[in-house]
Amino acid sequence: MFCPQCGQRQTSNDARFCSSCGFAMNVVSELLAHSGQLPWRPPAPGSGQHSPRQRGIRQGALLMLSTILIVPLLAILGVSMLGFPGQIVALAAVGCPVGGFLRILYALFLEGSTPPDGPTVQQVYMPPASVPNYLGTPQQASALPPPQSAPV
């Protein structure tokens, strides 16, 4: 068997990694054993794929539990040391649990319960070929003269 990345011949067909470049060879041996098709494997349970509903419930619960940390910190640091008005502590003491409860309700009633199908592929940013001239100003010529000969 040969490494598909660097072409190095492997000493045995049971090699897990290429000795030259470190490429994972276990997938190559699976491809060869199944005539070029990867066998389907169900996703592992608990692989980090949570549905939007589960994520929303967790966010709401964390927001409700954060009240235990936020309110005393605001009372001690904000009011005592920094001179914030005391109404901020009351607003946080009411806002965090109510906001968490509303987030849980939103997740339960309006979000889907199926996890995403697969990994989301982010589009790679490609800058435009030329910068558009939005202001209509004349383009400035290059500061350097054109090349006179081919570089060596």
N, CA, C and O of each residue as an XYZ file, in Angstrom:
608
protein
N       0.852     -1.166      0.000
C       0.000      0.000      0.000
C       0.898      1.230      0.000
O       1.962      1.251      0.620
N       0.433      2.263     -0.722
C       1.153      3.512     -0.831
C       0.353      4.621     -0.144
O      -0.878      4.609     -0.120
N       1.082      5.560      0.402
C       0.433      6.706      1.057
C      -0.142      7.610     -0.033
O       0.584      7.988     -0.952
N      -1.429      7.967      0.046
C      -2.008      8.843     -0.977
C      -1.523     10.283     -0.897
O      -1.700     11.042     -1.850
N      -0.909     10.679      0.227
C      -0.468     12.062      0.366
C       0.959     12.244     -0.147
O       1.230     13.199     -0.875
N       1.878     11.346      0.219
C       3.276     11.545     -0.164
C       3.804     10.456     -1.096
O       4.886     10.614     -1.661
N       3.070      9.354     -1.271
C       3.499      8.301     -2.181
C       4.471      7.307     -1.571
O       4.961      6.432     -2.285
N       4.765      7.403     -0.305
C       5.695      6.504      0.368
C       5.094      5.103      0.458
O       3.932      4.947      0.835
N       5.888      4.075      0.108
C       5.421      2.695      0.215
C       5.440      2.282      1.685
O       6.431      2.499      2.382
N       4.342      1.684      2.153
C       4.221      1.272      3.542
C       4.779     -0.129      3.719
O       4.663     -0.976      2.833
N       5.385     -0.362      4.875
C       6.003     -1.660      5.124
C       4.972     -2.762      5.294
O       5.239     -3.914      4.952
N       3.807     -2.431      5.812
C       2.742     -3.429      5.951
C       1.399     -2.775      5.653
O       1.263     -1.554      5.718
N       0.419     -3.591      5.331
C      -0.914     -3.071      5.054
C      -1.678     -2.735      6.332
O      -2.769     -2.168      6.266
N      -1.120     -3.077      7.492
C      -1.759     -2.798      8.768
C      -1.272     -1.504      9.400
O      -1.609     -1.225     10.551
N      -0.492     -0.711      8.684
C       0.052      0.533      9.241
C      -1.088      1.526      9.483
O      -1.972      1.696      8.643
N      -1.047      2.167     10.631
C      -2.088      3.144     10.967
C      -1.721      4.540     10.483
O      -2.604      5.340     10.174
N      -0.414      4.844     10.414
C       0.054      6.149      9.968
C       1.190      5.961      8.984
O       1.922      4.974      9.047
N       1.335      6.920      8.069
C       2.440      6.881      7.126
C       3.726      7.207      7.880
O       3.771      8.140      8.682
N       4.762      6.431      7.611
C       6.030      6.649      8.308
C       6.744      7.893      7.805
O       7.647      8.393      8.476
N       6.365      8.401      6.650
C       7.033      9.560      6.087
C       6.341     10.878      6.466
O       6.985     11.805      6.958
N       5.013     10.950      6.230
C       4.326     12.232      6.450
C       3.341     12.201      7.614
O       2.864     13.261      8.021
N       3.016     11.030      8.169
C       2.110     10.940      9.303
C       0.643     10.888      8.938
O      -0.212     11.025      9.813
N       0.329     10.690      7.662
C      -1.068     10.623      7.205
C      -1.750      9.396      7.813
O      -1.146      8.328      7.904
N      -3.015      9.551      8.229
C      -3.757      8.442      8.837
C      -4.106      7.423      7.764
O      -4.881      7.722      6.855
N      -3.543      6.221      7.858
C      -3.733      5.190      6.842
C      -4.905      4.270      7.141
O      -5.267      3.459      6.288
N      -5.521      4.364      8.336
C      -6.615      3.456      8.654
C      -7.819      3.705      7.757
O      -8.549      2.764      7.446
N      -8.049      4.941      7.334
C      -9.162      5.237      6.438
C      -8.878      4.668      5.051
O      -9.793      4.196      4.375
N      -7.606      4.711      4.619
C      -7.241      4.176      3.315
C      -7.480      2.669      3.282
O      -7.983      2.143      2.289
N      -7.124      1.975      4.357
C      -7.345      0.528      4.381
C      -8.843      0.205      4.382
O      -9.255     -0.801      3.804
N      -9.659      1.045      5.023
C     -11.121      0.833      4.978
C     -11.651      1.063      3.577
O     -12.513      0.319      3.109
N     -11.144      2.083      2.904
C     -11.573      2.329      1.527
C     -11.214      1.162      0.617
O     -12.025      0.754     -0.215
N     -10.015      0.625      0.766
C      -9.594     -0.503     -0.068
C     -10.400     -1.757      0.248
O     -10.701     -2.537     -0.656
N     -10.754     -1.965      1.507
C     -11.509     -3.161      1.890
C     -12.945     -3.110      1.389
O     -13.547     -4.159      1.158
N     -13.514     -1.911      1.212
C     -14.907     -1.780      0.787
C     -15.024     -1.222     -0.622
O     -16.005     -0.553     -0.947
N     -14.032     -1.490     -1.458
C     -13.993     -1.092     -2.879
C     -14.294      0.399     -3.083
O     -15.115      0.765     -3.924
N     -13.637      1.229     -2.324
C     -13.712      2.669     -2.504
C     -14.871      3.366     -1.827
O     -15.041      4.570     -2.014
N     -15.676      2.663     -1.051
C     -16.815      3.256     -0.356
C     -16.573      3.181      1.142
O     -16.230      2.123      1.669
N     -16.753      4.313      1.833
C     -16.652      4.282      3.284
C     -17.932      3.684      3.855
O     -19.021      4.074      3.435
N     -17.834      2.751      4.797
C     -19.049      2.187      5.396
C     -19.736      3.236      6.262
O     -19.086      4.063      6.902
N     -21.079      3.181      6.267
C     -21.847      4.135      7.062
C     -21.763      3.761      8.526
O     -21.937      2.601      8.902
N     -21.496      4.755      9.337
C     -21.459      4.551     10.784
C     -22.416      5.525     11.425
O     -22.396      6.712     11.100
N     -23.260      5.052     12.333
C     -24.155      6.000     13.009
C     -23.336      6.919     13.907
O     -22.314      6.505     14.453
N     -23.781      8.164     14.061
C     -23.035      9.081     14.935
C     -23.020      8.571     16.367
O     -23.991      7.992     16.853
N     -21.908      8.798     17.019
C     -21.753      8.350     18.401
C     -22.695      9.125     19.305
O     -22.845     10.335     19.136
N     -23.334      8.460     20.264
C     -24.215      9.196     21.175
C     -23.395     10.141     22.042
O     -22.298      9.812     22.491
N     -23.957     11.320     22.263
C     -23.262     12.308     23.081
C     -22.088     12.923     22.365
O     -21.103     13.302     22.999
N     -22.176     13.030     21.026
C     -21.051     13.566     20.270
C     -21.042     15.090     20.211
O     -20.279     15.673     19.441
N     -21.876     15.736     21.010
C     -21.879     17.188     21.057
C     -22.902     17.810     20.130
O     -22.999     19.035     20.063
N     -23.666     17.006     19.415
C     -24.691     17.520     18.522
C     -26.005     17.631     19.284
O     -26.729     16.645     19.422
N     -26.311     18.804     19.770
C     -27.546     19.032     20.497
C     -28.513     19.775     19.588
O     -28.107     20.571     18.742
N     -29.779     19.503     19.776
C     -30.791     20.201     18.992
C     -30.895     21.646     19.485
O     -30.468     21.964     20.595
N     -31.464     22.512     18.650
C     -31.645     23.906     19.105
C     -32.495     23.993     20.373
O     -32.286     24.876     21.204
N     -33.445     23.085     20.518
C     -34.283     23.090     21.727
C     -33.445     22.776     22.961
O     -33.581     23.436     23.991
N     -32.577     21.766     22.860
C     -31.733     21.414     24.018
C     -30.779     22.552     24.362
O     -30.574     22.865     25.535
N     -30.194     23.172     23.332
C     -29.283     24.296     23.590
C     -30.024     25.456     24.243
O     -29.489     26.101     25.145
N     -31.250     25.728     23.797
C     -32.032     26.818     24.376
C     -32.387     26.563     25.827
O     -32.336     27.476     26.651
N     -32.746     25.325     26.145
C     -33.070     24.992     27.533
C     -31.832     25.137     28.406
O     -31.914     25.635     29.529
N     -30.693     24.705     27.894
C     -29.453     24.854     28.674
C     -29.094     26.319     28.879
O     -28.683     26.717     29.968
N     -29.251     27.121     27.827
C     -28.946     28.548     27.965
C     -29.856     29.212     28.989
O     -29.403     30.017     29.802
N     -31.132     28.873     28.946
C     -32.066     29.445     29.910
C     -31.747     29.038     31.330
O     -31.804     29.860     32.244
N     -31.411     27.766     31.522
C     -31.072     27.301     32.867
C     -29.798     27.979     33.371
O     -29.710     28.344     34.543
N     -28.805     28.148     32.482
C     -27.578     28.834     32.905
C     -27.837     30.294     33.231
O     -27.237     30.843     34.154
N     -28.733     30.927     32.474
C     -29.057     32.320     32.785
C     -29.758     32.427     34.138
O     -29.511     33.366     34.896
N     -30.627     31.470     34.438
C     -31.294     31.486     35.741
C     -30.295     31.225     36.869
O     -30.352     31.869     37.916
N     -29.381     30.278     36.649
C     -28.389     29.976     37.686
C     -27.343     31.078     37.829
O     -26.735     31.226     38.889
N     -27.137     31.842     36.775
C     -26.140     32.912     36.875
C     -26.577     34.000     37.847
O     -25.762     34.822     38.264
N     -27.839     34.013     38.206
C     -28.333     34.985     39.185
C     -27.596     34.831     40.510
O     -27.329     35.810     41.206
N     -27.273     33.587     40.845
C     -26.575     33.312     42.111
C     -25.216     34.002     42.144
O     -24.734     34.369     43.215
N     -24.599     34.180     40.986
C     -23.282     34.813     40.927
C     -23.377     36.315     40.640
O     -22.642     37.112     41.223
N     -24.276     36.687     39.750
C     -24.333     38.076     39.296
C     -24.846     39.030     40.376
O     -24.268     40.097     40.582
N     -25.912     38.658     41.059
C     -26.525     39.569     42.036
C     -25.564     39.899     43.188
O     -25.402     41.077     43.505
N     -24.918     38.904     43.832
C     -23.975     39.291     44.895
C     -22.785     40.096     44.382
O     -22.313     41.002     45.069
N     -22.295     39.778     43.181
C     -21.183     40.565     42.648
C     -21.603     42.009     42.386
O     -20.853     42.938     42.688
N     -22.781     42.199     41.833
C     -23.258     43.562     41.620
C     -23.465     44.287     42.949
O     -23.168     45.476     43.063
N     -23.970     43.578     43.943
C     -24.211     44.212     45.241
C     -22.900     44.594     45.904
O     -22.774     45.694     46.442
N     -21.933     43.704     45.872
C     -20.659     43.969     46.561
C     -19.798     44.945     45.770
O     -19.374     45.976     46.294
N     -19.539     44.611     44.489
C     -18.635     45.452     43.707
C     -19.308     46.716     43.187
O     -18.766     47.814     43.313
N     -20.490     46.554     42.604
C     -21.134     47.685     41.957
C     -21.640     48.731     42.922
O     -21.316     49.911     42.788
N     -22.426     48.316     43.889
C     -23.061     49.283     44.789
C     -22.078     49.767     45.843
O     -21.966     50.971     46.074
N     -21.362     48.846     46.489
C     -20.483     49.231     47.591
C     -19.233     49.954     47.120
O     -18.889     51.010     47.651
N     -18.551     49.395     46.127
C     -17.253     49.941     45.746
C     -17.328     50.975     44.625
O     -16.600     51.967     44.655
N     -18.190     50.760     43.648
C     -18.223     51.657     42.496
C     -19.329     52.698     42.570
O     -19.350     53.630     41.766
N     -20.244     52.559     43.514
C     -21.276     53.557     43.698
C     -22.436     53.481     42.729
O     -23.104     54.488     42.495
N     -22.698     52.306     42.155
C     -23.865     52.146     41.287
C     -25.134     52.281     42.111
O     -25.121     52.024     43.315
N     -26.226     52.678     41.480
C     -27.490     52.725     42.227
C     -27.960     51.315     42.581
O     -27.671     50.359     41.861
N     -28.675     51.192     43.676
C     -29.127     49.892     44.156
C     -30.176     49.246     43.273
O     -30.418     48.044     43.380
N     -30.811     50.032     42.393
C     -31.834     49.470     41.522
C     -31.240     48.501     40.501
O     -31.953     47.645     39.976
N     -29.953     48.624     40.217
C     -29.308     47.708     39.273
C     -29.302     46.301     39.843
O     -29.511     45.336     39.108
N     -29.065     46.171     41.139
C     -29.070     44.852     41.772
C     -30.472     44.256     41.698
O     -30.624     43.072     41.399
N     -31.488     45.055     41.966
C     -32.866     44.559     41.887
C     -33.226     44.175     40.463
O     -33.915     43.179     40.246
N     -32.768     44.954     39.489
C     -33.046     44.643     38.091
C     -32.389     43.321     37.688
O     -32.999     42.509     36.992
N     -31.149     43.108     38.125
C     -30.473     41.847     37.818
C     -31.120     40.678     38.544
O     -31.214     39.582     37.993
N     -31.570     40.903     39.784
C     -32.198     39.832     40.561
C     -33.520     39.400     39.948
O     -33.926     38.249     40.111
N     -34.190     40.290     39.252
C     -35.453     39.938     38.594
C     -35.210     39.555     37.134
O     -35.838     38.623     36.630
N     -34.319     40.253     36.457
C     -34.114     40.056     35.020
C     -33.483     38.737     34.641
O     -33.882     38.128     33.649
N     -32.513     38.282     35.400
C     -31.842     37.026     35.053
C     -32.782     35.819     35.137
O     -32.860     35.057     34.173
N     -33.495     35.615     36.243
C     -34.395     34.454     36.267
C     -35.541     34.560     35.265
O     -35.914     33.565     34.642
N     -36.101     35.756     35.108
C     -37.207     35.915     34.162
C     -36.707     35.727     32.727
O     -37.383     35.092     31.918
N     -35.542     36.268     32.409
C     -34.959     36.075     31.081
C     -34.653     34.617     30.804
O     -34.889     34.131     29.698
N     -34.127     33.911     31.803
C     -33.866     32.484     31.634
C     -35.143     31.692     31.425
O     -35.183     30.772     30.608
N     -36.189     32.050     32.164
C     -37.472     31.367     32.023
C     -38.066     31.621     30.632
O     -38.611     30.707     30.011
N     -37.959     32.864     30.144
C     -38.458     33.172     28.808
C     -37.655     32.449     27.727
O     -38.210     32.029     26.711
N     -36.358     32.308     27.948
C     -35.522     31.572     26.975
C     -35.924     30.100     26.933
O     -35.960     29.503     25.857
N     -36.222     29.514     28.075
C     -36.660     28.119     28.124
C     -38.011     27.974     27.422
O     -38.214     27.020     26.671
N     -38.931     28.903     27.657
C     -40.234     28.848     26.990
C     -40.082     28.971     25.472
O     -40.745     28.256     24.721
N     -39.222     29.862     25.028
C     -38.978     30.018     23.596
C     -38.422     28.726     23.005
O     -38.843     28.298     21.930
N     -37.477     28.108     23.709
C     -36.893     26.868     23.208
C     -37.930     25.751     23.153
O     -37.949     24.970     22.202
N     -38.784     25.671     24.155
C     -39.770     24.588     24.198
C     -40.832     24.728     23.115
O     -41.233     23.732     22.514
N     -41.293     25.945     22.858
C     -42.422     26.125     21.957
C     -42.041     26.463     20.521
O     -42.803     26.150     19.606
N     -40.895     27.087     20.291
C     -40.614     27.612     18.958
C     -39.375     27.038     18.277
O     -39.168     27.297     17.092
N     -38.549     26.275     18.976
C     -37.344     25.758     18.337
C     -37.497     24.282     18.009
O     -38.265     23.564     18.651
N     -36.757     23.841     17.005
C     -36.828     22.463     16.556
C     -36.135     21.510     17.511
O     -35.231     21.886     18.257
N     -36.590     20.256     17.463
C     -36.025     19.265     18.377
C     -35.065     18.313     17.682
O     -34.596     17.364     18.311
N     -34.755     18.530     16.412
C     -33.822     17.656     15.717
C     -32.457     18.312     15.655
O     -32.355     19.508     15.381
N     -31.406     17.543     15.906
C     -30.060     18.118     15.825
C     -29.713     18.426     14.377
O     -30.340     17.883     13.467
N     -28.730     19.285     14.147
C     -28.333     19.592     12.779
C     -27.829     18.344     12.072
O     -27.277     17.440     12.699
N     -28.028     18.307     10.749
C     -27.681     17.124      9.962
C     -26.201     16.812      9.987
O     -25.827     15.658     10.192
N     -25.381     17.761      9.794
C     -23.946     17.519      9.742
C     -23.194     18.776     10.102
O     -23.797     19.777     10.489
N     -21.884     18.734      9.980
C     -21.116     19.927     10.305
C     -21.417     21.021      9.285
O     -21.427     20.783      8.078
N     -21.659     22.204      9.791
C     -21.944     23.321      8.906
C     -20.634     23.833      8.327
O     -19.657     24.054      9.043
N     -20.641     24.011      7.027
C     -19.446     24.473      6.344
C     -19.555     25.978      6.176
O     -20.489     26.485      5.554
N     -18.600     26.672      6.732
C     -18.595     28.118      6.598
C     -18.019     28.485      5.246
O     -17.048     27.887      4.781
N     -18.629     29.468      4.630
C     -18.135     29.943      3.348
C     -16.847     30.716      3.577
O     -16.763     31.559      4.470
N     -15.856     30.420      2.770
C     -14.578     31.106      2.875
C     -14.712     32.464      2.206
O     -15.214     32.560      1.086
N     -14.272     33.498      2.879
C     -14.370     34.845      2.341
C     -13.384     35.013      1.202
O     -12.189     34.757      1.349
N     -13.903     35.448      0.065
C     -13.065     35.761     -1.085
C     -13.224     37.253     -1.364
O     -14.324     37.696     -1.695
N     -12.159     38.032     -1.239
C     -12.278     39.466     -1.500
C     -12.556     39.713     -2.982
O     -12.212     38.879     -3.820
N     -13.169     40.836     -3.313
C     -13.440     41.117     -4.722
C     -12.144     41.282     -5.497
O     -11.103     41.634     -4.942
N     -12.235     41.015     -6.802
C     -11.029     41.091     -7.633
C     -10.470     42.502     -7.666
O      -9.254     42.685     -7.628
N     -11.335     43.498     -7.736
C     -10.869     44.886     -7.693
C     -11.755     45.650     -6.716
O     -12.927     45.326     -6.529
N     -11.181     46.645     -6.113
C     -11.918     47.437     -5.140
C     -12.860     48.358     -5.898
O     -12.412     49.106     -6.767
N     -14.161     48.325     -5.590
C     -15.089     49.196     -6.316
C     -14.853     50.667     -5.978
O     -14.460     51.015     -4.864
N     -15.099     51.499     -6.949
C     -14.917     52.936     -6.793
C     -16.278     53.544     -6.459
O     -16.996     53.989     -7.354
N     -16.637     53.566     -5.165
C     -17.948     54.029     -4.742
C     -18.110     55.538     -4.845
O     -19.212     56.026     -5.096
N     -17.048     56.269     -4.658
C     -17.142     57.726     -4.621
C     -17.007     58.364     -5.991
O     -17.261     59.560     -6.129
N     -16.622     57.618     -6.997
C     -16.484     58.165     -8.338
C     -15.250     59.020     -8.516
O     -15.164     59.780     -9.481
N     -14.293     58.916     -7.614
C     -13.066     59.691     -7.745
C     -12.166     59.016     -8.765
O     -12.215     57.795     -8.912
N     -11.355     59.774     -9.462
C     -10.456     59.152    -10.443
C      -9.427     58.271     -9.744
O      -8.909     58.610     -8.680
N      -9.150     57.151    -10.361
C      -8.173     56.221     -9.802
C      -6.777     56.807     -9.959
O      -6.441     57.365    -11.004
N      -5.972     56.677     -8.919
C      -4.607     57.175     -8.968
C      -3.736     56.149     -9.677
O      -3.914     54.940     -9.528
N      -2.813     56.655    -10.435
C      -1.883     55.771    -11.128
C      -0.902     55.198    -10.119
O      -0.730     55.735     -9.025
N      -0.271     54.115    -10.497
C       0.696     53.470     -9.627
C       1.888     54.392     -9.411
O       2.286     55.133    -10.310
N       2.445     54.338     -8.223
C       3.585     55.193     -7.898
C       4.859     54.704     -8.577
O       5.790     55.487     -8.766
N       4.922     53.444     -8.942
C       6.107     52.889     -9.575
C       5.912     52.823    -11.093
O       4.792     52.620    -11.561
N       6.964     52.988    -11.844
C       6.833     52.850    -13.298
C       6.614     51.381    -13.662
O       6.907     50.495    -12.859
N       6.102     51.117    -14.861
C       5.894     49.724    -15.263
C       7.221     48.986    -15.365
O       8.249     49.624    -15.595
N       7.238     47.668    -15.201
C       8.507     46.927    -15.263
C       9.104     46.989    -16.666
O       8.390     46.951    -17.668
N      10.433     47.085    -16.709
C      11.141     47.206    -17.978
C      11.613     45.857    -18.509
O      11.752     45.678    -19.719
N      11.858     44.911    -17.607
C      12.347     43.602    -18.052
C      11.767     42.528    -17.146
O      11.207     42.819    -16.089
N      11.910     41.301    -17.574
C      11.424     40.173    -16.782
C      12.372     39.928    -15.617
O      13.587     39.943    -15.813
N      11.855     39.701    -14.404
C      12.742     39.439    -13.262
C      13.436     38.094    -13.410
O      12.912     37.160    -14.016
N      14.618     38.028    -12.843
C      15.409     36.800    -12.929
C      15.152     35.929    -11.734
O      15.728     34.847    -11.623
